[in-house]
Amino acid sequence: MKVYTKTGDGGQTSLIGGKRVSKNDIRIDSYGTVDELNSWIGLVRDHEEIPKAQFKQLIEVQDRLFTIGSLLATQPNGTKMKLPLLHESDIEYLEKSIDTMNESLPPMRHFVLPGGKKILSHCHIARCVCRRAERLAVGLHDESDQYKIAMKYLNRLSDYLFVLSRKIATDLKIEEIQWKPRV
């Protein structure tokens, strides 16, 4: 099977279900951003400093992002194709992971500047891409239950990535640089 089909050479692509749309359609931008996020999370996961528990969590997250991507890539009226589903338990998994990491962290009293070590910067980039994916998904105005769960998942995932950066900073004894606004 060839990777290239040549059907997109004119700037159109197909959604799951067969509908053809422009490659600059918000739906394509949305699932493309989820794909970008998945790649950034892969980069975070590949750092040697990543704790084993979070390594496993990030693999789970990447799997869920493929699920979200397939949901966003499906034409609005759906398809007869059986697609993977998201569940509230996927969001609860993120929340429990956040809570567990948060137990060992000092309380936040200020915003922190992204950076300090490459792994922390990569966590923050992934968090920002996650927020962009969420904003694009919101712009699709789909009211299906699966779609609502996907938006909720992306919202929680950005929180997870922020807390992950703080946990790694704490574990590696990297000082978080507080943002102190000039007033």
N, C-alpha and C positions, 0 to 999 in steps of 0.2 A: 504494500500500500504506500503510495506516495504521500509525502507531507503536504505538498502544494497541490492545490486544485485549480488555480487560475481563475476561480469564480469571483474572487474579490479584487481583481486587478482594476476594475472600474470604480472602486470606492464603495462597493456594497458588500454586505455579508448577510448570512442567514442566522436567524434566531432559532432556538430549539422550537420546533413546530413548523418551520419552513418559511416564515415570513422574511422577506428581504428588506433590509434597512440600510441607511447610509452608515458608514463606519464612524461618522461623527455624531451619531445618535446618542442621546444621553444614556440609553440602556447599554450601549457598547462601551461608553466611557465608564459607566458604573461597574460592569463586571471586569473590564480591563484594569480598573483601579484595584479591585479585589485581588486580581491576579498579581498585580504589582506588590500589593501588601503581602501576599503569600510568599513572594520572592524575598522581600525584606525580612520576613519572619524566618525564612530559611537561613538567611545570613546571620541573624541573631542567634539562631539555634546552633549554627556551626562554630561559634566562638568557643574556645576551650574553657573559658571562665563560666560558662553557663552551668548552673547547678543541675544535677541529674533529674530532680523532680520537675524543674521547669523545662528541661529538654523534652521530657515525655509530654508535658502539657502543650508545648509548642507543636509537637507532631499532631496532637489531637486538634489544636487550633487550625493547623494547615488543612486537615481533613474537612473541618467544618467550613473553611473558606472555599474549598472546592464545591461544597454543597450550596453555599450562598451564590457562588459564581454561576452554577447551573440554574438556580432559581432566577437570578437576574438576566440570564441569557435566554430565558423562555418567553415566547411571545405572550402578550397580555391576556389573551383568551385561553392560554394554556396549551397543553398538548396531551395526547393519549399516552405518550412515553412515560414510563414510571421513573420518577426522579427521586434522589435521596431527600430526606426531610430533616429539618431542624426541630428540636424539641425544647421545651422550657428547661429540661434537665441540662441541656448544653449551656444555657445561660447560668444556671445554678452551679455548674462545674466551674465556670469562670469566677463566679462570686466566691465560692469556697476557696479557690486558689488564691484570689486576691486577699481574702480574710486571713488565710494561713501565712502568706508572705507578710502581711501588714502587722502581724503579732510581734515580729522581731524588729520592727522599724520605729525610729523615733517619730513623735508626732510632727505633722507638717504645720509650720507656722508661717511659712513664706512660699512664694513660687520659687522654683529652682531653675537655673539656667541649664539647658541641655548641654551635655558634654562631660568631660572628665576622663574618659577613656573610650576607645572606639566602640566597645560593646554598648556602652551607655548611649553614645550618639546614635548607634544603629537602632536601639530600642526607641529612642525619641523620634527618629525618622519614621519607623514603622508606626508609631502612635499617630503621627501627623498624617501619614498616608491612610491610616484607618479612619481618621476623622473626615478626610476628603471622601473616602468611599461611602461613609455614612451620609454625608451631605448630598452626594450624587444619588444615592438610593432614595433618600427622602424626596428628591425632585421627581421621582417616577410616579408618585401618588398612587401606588397600588395598595388596595385595601385588603388583600388576602391575608389570612392568618399566618401563613408561612412567611409572607413578606414582612409583616409586623415583627415576627420573631427574628428575622434576619436583621432588621434595623436595630432592634434591641440588643442582639448579639454584637453587632459592630460597635454600638455605644459602650457596652460593657468591656469589649476587647480593648478599646483604647484606654480604659481605666486599668485593665490588667497590664498593658504594656508600660504604663506610667509606673505602676507599683513594682513591676519587674525591674525597671531601671533603678528604682530606689533600693530594692533588695540587693541587687548586684553591687551597687555603690556601697551599701552597708557591709556586705560580705567581704568585699575587696578593700574596705577601709579607704574609700575614695570620698573625699570631702565634697558634699553637694554645695555648689556655689549658689547662695541665695540671691534672688533678684531684689535689689533695694532701689525702688524708684526714686529718681531725683524729683523733688517737689519744691 
